[in-house]
C-alpha cells in the first residue's frame, strides 16, 4: 500500500510541474536550434526570438 501512495504522490508532483513552465505570460512556443553555435543562438535570441515572443530555445 505504501509504495502505491508514494507512486501516486510522485505522479501528482510531475503533473503539477508540467502546468507551470515558468514562461512569461503570452509565450508558449519552443524553438529547436540543432547544431547551432552558442554565439549564433545568443544572437538569434536577442535579435529575433525574444522580440517575437518565443518562450524558450532547446
C-alpha positions as CSV (number, residue, x, y, z in Angstrom):
1,X,0.0,0.0,0.0
2,X,2.8,2.4,0.9
3,X,4.6,2.1,-2.5
4,X,1.3,2.8,-4.3
5,X,0.8,6.0,-2.3
6,X,4.3,7.2,-3.0
7,X,3.9,6.4,-6.7
8,X,0.6,8.5,-6.7
9,X,2.3,11.4,-4.9
10,X,5.2,11.3,-7.4
11,X,2.8,11.3,-10.4
12,X,0.9,14.2,-8.9
13,X,4.1,16.2,-8.4
14,X,5.2,15.6,-12.0
15,X,1.8,16.6,-13.4
16,X,1.7,19.8,-11.4
17,X,5.2,20.7,-12.6
18,X,4.1,20.4,-16.2
19,X,1.4,23.1,-15.7
20,X,3.9,25.8,-14.7
21,X,6.7,26.0,-17.3
22,X,8.0,29.3,-15.8
23,X,7.4,31.3,-19.0
24,X,6.3,34.9,-19.3
25,X,2.5,35.1,-19.9
26,X,1.5,35.0,-23.6
27,X,4.5,33.0,-24.7
28,X,4.2,29.3,-25.5
29,X,6.4,28.4,-28.5
30,X,9.8,26.5,-28.2
31,X,12.4,26.7,-30.9
32,X,14.9,23.8,-31.6
33,X,18.2,25.1,-32.9
34,X,20.1,21.9,-33.7
35,X,23.8,22.2,-34.5
36,X,23.9,25.9,-34.0
37,X,26.9,27.5,-32.2
38,X,26.3,29.1,-28.9
39,X,27.2,32.6,-30.2
40,X,24.7,32.2,-33.0
41,X,22.0,31.1,-30.7
42,X,22.6,34.1,-28.4
43,X,22.4,36.5,-31.3
44,X,19.3,34.9,-32.7
45,X,17.6,35.1,-29.3
46,X,18.5,38.8,-28.8
47,X,17.6,39.9,-32.4
48,X,14.6,37.8,-33.4
49,X,13.3,35.2,-31.0
50,X,12.9,37.3,-27.9
51,X,11.2,40.3,-29.6
52,X,8.9,38.0,-31.5
53,X,7.7,36.4,-28.2
54,X,9.2,32.9,-28.3
55,X,9.2,31.2,-24.9
56,X,12.4,29.1,-24.9
57,X,15.2,27.6,-27.0
58,X,16.3,24.0,-26.9
